[in-house]
Amino acid sequence: MTEPQPRNSRKLLAIAVLCLVVLGAVVAGQILRSKPDAAAPDAVPPTQVDTKFQRPGAWSEYRPATHLTPGQNWMNDPQRPFFLDGLWHFYYLYNADYPAGNGTEWYHATSTDLVHWKDEGVAIEKYKNGLGDIWTGSAVVDTGNTAGFGKNAVISLVTQQVDGVQRQSLFYSTDGGYSFTSYEGNPVMDNPGVEAWRDPKVVWDQERSRWLMLLAEGSKVGFYTSKDLKSWDYQSGYETTGLGIVECPDIFQMPVDGDPERTTWVLGISANGASSGRTTGYAYWTGSFDGKNFTPDAKDPRWLDAGSDFYAAVTWESPEAHTPPEHRYAMGWMNNWAYASDLPLGDWSGGTMSTIRQLSLRDVEGHPQLFSEPIGALDELEGDPATTPPQLAIEDQVASLGKPESDAYRLHVDLAQDQTAPSEETRIELKDAQGATVVVGYSFKDQKLFLNRDKDKVAGTMPETYREIRSEQLPVHNGQVSLDIIVDTTSVEVFAQDGQAALSSTAFLAPGGHELTVKSLGGTTNVSESTTTPLAVAATQRQ
């Protein structure tokens, strides 16, 4: 809330008395007109009356306040953004003919801060060059004119499929990525006779002065190199096991704990984690890369996000001066093919893009691990935080964390076991006015973070997969668990222990007026001072 301006202490006494009388009458009237709040000492005061925290009334029921969506029709895989001429350029797969027609193309959006977006329309159209529609790939800025289309031409390598055959094609842009032309020599990589052969990820190999491409080839990631982005030579393949058909490969180098003397390579894929009790998501290995072969530090991958809906993720460099950068950005598609077309979104389909997050690589018990936290620019959307003082959540009783009224908000809270009667599990419940509930919890007994949406607004009509509880192992740190939770109309994203673990899931609660409570099971939980901060609507600028 905006703090009131201090009163002038030198006003005449009579005027001061009159003001106090009027104020008393107003307060009395409010008390008579309001219902008592049982949690008044701990309740979060109402958020700003400023309408920037409420979605426009003309929006559909679930149009999110802070997450990127198309104006209409279908969206899925994000494509790695690039920075050019002061703007971030981002593309996502888009089907204007959904649900009656098939085929995706690249839709273009731009941003100055990765929080506020502007629609730029379709950049690469489907079914135009006889090779099919436009699937996932990657765009690069050809600063050295290696491909011959001009300095700083934007080159996109994408998968196209026609008659069930997947090939790689090149499209180039000479207007900064707003429109693309199909290269006359397409496809630049013809299918070698395999079924799954897609999602080219292209990066510049600075050490060897050449381009490096990764392709998803069934259960394998193929490595290819090129001098001109047109002719590609096979180098090696990295085989995976127990992860299904891999998609959307990724590779980058980062320092561990910011130490430039300790850098490591990261190989990422979108994969199916069912064999280890997970759903689909972004799996990764750390290791070494010699320009031809990737060698992992360990056989089993780690997972960037253990939630239900963080798929086809892309990562990209933050524009830092030093190389390799200490941080990267990441974005995932907040949906799951197990129920992608079942979500009740209304005037668009396919889910949303996740909150952009910042990645860092940190040492955890001698092994590099990716941490992810919401991008700092999200702070631009924050209003005045409301605070709940420290309190105890006693077994079988409910402690209040307040009632945010904004359509989207952010909750920070730390949990710890009370030493006199330690709890086994703590649950934070997010409940809307109709009683629909999402639970973010932590099991002190099992050292596990979890998210349960089986009682949200739509769970009862969704496939069983939707109602499965998602969890991640996470040890306490200095005796407590620190949570940063971002809630929007169609999603709950949980970042714990400064991003050591994350759970991102589609979830449906009626916007505004959520009751936030803490329940402790098997003992007492110490709940730190918590803050709930409204997030302003970041409406996409539509054409």
N, C-alpha and C positions, 0 to 999 in steps of 0.2 A: 504494500500500500504506500502511496505517496505520503510522506510525513508532513503533518500540519506545520505551518509557519508559526514561530513563537509569537505570543501575544505581547503587545507593548505594555510594559509594567507601569508606565506613567499615565495611563488613561485615568480619567476622572473616576473617583470611587463610585459615583452614582451609575455611571455607564457600566462599570465592571459588575456591580450588583445586578443590574438589569440583564446583562449577558448571562450571568450565572442562573438567574431565574428562568430565562428562556431555555438555556441548555438543559436545566433540570426537567423542564416540562417535556422537551423533546425526548430525553432519555426515558422518562417515565412512560411516554406514549409508545416508544419502541418496545419496552418491556411488556406492556400490556398486549401489543400486537404480535409478539414473537412467542414461539414455543421455547421452553427451557431446553438447554443443551446439557445433557448429562456429562459430557466430556469437556465442559467449558474451560477448565483450567489448562487443558492440553490441546484444545482445538486449534487448528490452523485458521487464522482470520480469513475473511473473504478476500479473493484476489482482486486485482485492479478492475475497476468498472470499465476501463478502457477496452473497447471492442476488439483491439488487436489480439486479445487472448481468446476470442470466440470466433469460430468459423462463420463465414457468411451464411445467412439463413437460406440462401438459394442452393447451397451445396447439398449433395446427397448425404444420406445418413452417416455413411462411413468414410467419406472423403477425408483423408488424414490432414492434420494441421501442419505437420513439419516434414512429412515424407514425400518424395517425388513420385507422382503418378501421371499417366497420360490423361489428356482431357477426356478421351473416350477410347473405346476399343481395347485391344490386348497389349500387354507388355510382358517381356521376360528378360533374358540374360542381359546384364550390363556389359558394356565394352570399356576397356581401360581408358580413362580420360587422359588428355594431354593439355599442356598449357602453351598458349600461343597468342601473342599480341594482347596480353593483359587479361585473357579469358581462359577459363577451363572449358574445354570442349568434351562433351560426353554423348555417347550414343547408346541406345538400347534396342533390343529386338522388339518389333512392333508389327501387329497384324491388324490392319484397318478393316479387314473383311471378316473378323471373328464375330459370331461363331459359324457363319454360313460358309466362309471360304478359308482356305489354308494359305500358308506362306508368310514368312516374316521379312522385314526390311529394316534398315537402320534409321531410327528416329534420332534427331539431333537436339540437344539442349545445351545451353551455355550458362556459366556462372562466374562471378568474381570471387566467391568465398566458399563454394561447395555446400552452401546452405540455401541460398536463394537462386532459383532457376528461371530461365527464359526458354520457352519453346522456340525452336528454329525450323521445325518441319522435317519431313523425310529427306535424308541426305543421300542414301543409296536405295534406289527403288528395286523392287523384286520383279522377276520375270521380264527383264529387259534385254538380256544378252544371249538368251537361248540356253543358259546353263542352270536355270532354276531360281529359287528364291535366295535370300541373303541370310546366312546364319552367323554364328559367332566368329570373331576374328580379332584383329587388333589394328589400331591406327598408330603410325609413327610420323614424326616431322623429319623429313629428309634434309637436314641442315647442310649436308655435304653434297647434295644433288647426286647421290650414288645411282639413282634410278633414271636420271636423265630427264625428269619432268620439271626441273627448275629448283633452285635453292629454296628450302623451306616448303616445298610441296608436301602435302599430307598424303601419305600412302597407306591404304588399307588393304590388308591381306585377309580374306574372308573365305569361309566354306560356302560353296553352293552345291545344291543337290538337285539332280534331275534324273528321273527314271530309277531312283534308288541308288544312284552312284554319287559319291561325295568327292568333290575336287576343290582345289584352292585357286582362287582368283584374285587378281590385283585391280584395285580401283584407285584413281589418283584425283587429287583436288588441287587446283591452283588458285582458289579463292579463300584459303584459310580453313577448309573443312566444311564449308556450307553446301557445296555440291560436288559430286564425283562423276568421273568418266570411267567407263569400263575399258581396261587395257585391251588393245586389239589382239594381243597374243594370249589371251585367256583361253583355257586355264593355265596358270604358270606352273602348276603341279597337277599332273593327271593321276588318277587313282591307280595304284599298283595291283589292284585286284582284291582289296579287302573291304569289308562291310563298313566298319567304323574307322573314319580317317578324317578328323575334323578339328575345328577350333584352334587355328594357328595363333600362337603367341609369339610376337616378334620383338626382340630387344637388340640394342646395339652392344656388341662385345668390344668394349673400349680397349682392352688389352691386346686383342688380335685384329682390330680395325676391320671388323666384318659384322654382318648381321647374323643373329642366331634365332632360329625358329623352333618352337616346340609344337608337336602335333599329338592329339589324343588318338591313339590307335588301338582301340579295344581295351585290353588291360595294360597296355604299354604306352609310355611317352616316348615319341621319336624326336631326335635332335638333328637339326639340319642347319647348314650355314650357306651364306650368300654374300657376294660383293655388291650386287646391284638390285636386290629384292625381287629379281625375276627368275634367275637360275639358281636352283637349290641343290646342295649335295648332302646326302645322308651321312651322318656321323656315328650315331649309336642309338640304342634304345634302353630305356629303364623300365623293367618289368615290375608290375605290382601284383599282389596276391590278396584275394579276399575282399576286394574293393569294387567289384562289378566293372562295368564299362566306364572308364575314366573320361572326364570331360574338362574343358577349360583349364589347360595346364598353365603354370606360372613359374617363373624363375627370377631370382634377384639375389643381390649380395648386400649384407648389412653388417655393421660392427656390433659386437656383443657388449652390452652395457656402455655403448658409446665409445669404446676403445678402438681407435683406428688400427692398432697393432693386432687386434683379434677380430678379424672379419670371417664370416662364413657364408656359404651359399644356402639358399632356401629353395626347395622344389615343392610347388604346391599343385594340387589337382582338386577338382570337384568329384566326389566319389560317394559310394554307398557304404555306410558304416554298419549295416545290419549284422554283420558277423561279429561285431564287438558290442552289440546292444545299442547302436546309435541309429540315426536316420541319415539322410544324405547331407553333405556339407563339404567344407573346405579342409582337406587333409594336407599335411606338409611334413617334409623331412628337412633337417639341416645336414650339411655335409660339405664336400669339396667338388669343384668342377674344374677340369683341365682344358676346357674348350671342346672336348669331345665326349667325355664320360662324366656322369654324376655319380659320386660315391657317398651313400648316406652314412651318418654316424650311428644309426640304429635301424633295425629292420622295420619295426612298427612305426607308423606315422603318429604325429600329434594332430589335434583338431583345433582350428582357430576358434570355433564357436560350436557349442554343444546343443544349441536350440534346434527347434524344428524347421526353421525357415531362414537359412543363410546359405544359399546355393549359388553356383556359377559365379563365385566371388572373383573380383579383380583387385589387384594392388598396383600402386604406382608411386613414383618418387615424389616426395615433397620438394619444393624448390629451394633447397638449401645450398649454401656455397660449397661445402666440403663433399668429397666423394670417398667412399659411398655415404649417402645421407644416413643420419642417425635414425630418421623416422621415415615411414611410408604411410600412405593412406590406403584404405580398403573400403570396399562396398560390396554388398551381396544382394541377391534377389530374394525378397522376403515372400517366399512361397515354396511349395513342395509338390512335385509331380504326383504324389499320392492323392492329392485333393485340389490341384491347381485350379481346375475349372469349376469347383464346387463352392468357392468362396462367394458369399452374398454381397458383392461389392456395388452392384447397382449400375451406375452409368459408365463404368469402365471395368475391365477384367484383367486378371493376371497378377494381382497383388501390388506391391510397392517396392521401391528400393529402400535399403536399410539406411539408418543414420550413418553418415560417413564417420569412419573411425581412424585414429592414428595408431600405427603399429610401431613397436620398438622390440628389439631382441635383447633379452636379459638372461643372465645365468641363474638357473634354478637347480640347486644341488648338483652343480657341475655340468649341466646340459643347457644349451641355448633354447629358449622358449619365446615364442611370440606373445607379447602382451598387446591388448587392444583397448583403447579408451575413446570415448566420443571426441570428435574433432573440437579443438578449442573455439572455432568460429561459432559453434552452437551457442556459446555464451551470449552472442548477439541477440538471441531470441528470449533470453531470460528476463523475467520481471523481478519484482521484489520477493525474496524468499520469506516464507513463514516458518517459524521455528517452534518445535515441540521440545520442552526441557527433558533432561535425562529422567528415566523412570524404570521401574521393574515390571516385567511381564510375568505375573505369577501363574503357576500352573492352573489351567482350566479357567482363567480369567482373561479378559480382553483389555489391552492397552491401546489407546487411540494415538494415531499419528496425524490426525486432523482430517480435513475435508476440502481438498482443492476443487475450485469451481471452474478452472480453465479447461479447455478441451484437450490440451496436452500439457504435461507437466513432468518434472524431474524430481525424484526422491533420493536424498542421501541419508543413509543411516548405518550405524555400526552396531553389531550384536556381539554379545559375549555371555558365556555361562556365569551365573551367579555362583560363587564359590561355596556358599553355605548350603545351597540346594540346586546343584547344576542341572540345567535342562538337557534333554536329549535331542530335541528338535524345536526349531522356531519357525513360525509361518507368518509372513506378511500377506495380508489379504487385501486385495483391491476390489471393492464391491461397488457396482453402480446402483442407481436409484431403484432399479427393478430387481435387484438381488443377484444379478449375474456376477460371477467372481473369478478372479485369477489369483493364484497363490504363488508367491516367490518364497522359497524356504531354504533352510540350511539344517542339515543333520549333524549335530556335534558328535553324535555317536559314530556315524559312518564317515565324517569329514567330507560331506557331499552337498553341493549346491543343486537346487532343483527348481523347476518351473512347471506348474500344473494349471492347465486351462480347460479341464474337463467340465467346468461349470460356467464357462463364459456364455455369451448370448447365443452362439450358434453350434456349440459342441454337440448338442443332442441330435442335430440333423446332419452331422458330418461323418465321414468314415471313421472306423475305430482308430486308425493311425493318428488322427487328429487329437484323440483323447489320451494318448500315451504321455506319461510324465517324462520330461527330458531332464538329465542330470549330468553333473561333472564332478569328479573328485577335486577337492580343494582344501588344503590344510588351513587351519586357523593361523593367523599371524599375530604374534604378541598377544595371544589369547582372544583375538576377536576376528570377526568377519566384516569387512567394509563393503557396502553395497551402493551402487549408483544405478538407479532404475529410471528408464525413459519410457513414458507411457503416452501413446497416441491412440486415435480411434480404432485402429486395426492392428496394433502391435504393442508388445512389451519387450524391451531390450534391457538385459541385466548385465552389468559389468561389475565384477567382484575383485577385491584385493588389487586395486589400481589396474585392472584389466588382465590379471592373470587367468581369469576364466570369464567366459561370456555365454549367455543364453539369449538368443534372439528368436522370437516366435510371433507369428501372426496370432492375434487374440482380439476378441470383439467385446467391448464394453460400451454401453451408452455414454456418449461424451458428457463431461461435466458432472460435478457433484459426487465424486467418488468418496466412499468412506474407506480410510486407510487404518487398519488395525493390526496389532501384533498378538499372536497366540503362542504360548510356550507349552510344550509337552514334556512331561516327565520331570519337571523341575522349574526353576526360575531363570529368566533371561534378563541380563542387563541391557537396556536399550539406551544408546547414547542420545545426546541432543541430535535431533533430526531436522532436516530442512526440506520443505516442499516448495519448488519454484515453478511458477507458471511459464509456459513457453508460448511465445507469440506465433500467430499463424504465418507461415512462410509460403504464401500463395504463389504458385508458378505463374509467370507472366505468359499468358496464352496469346497466340497469333490471332 
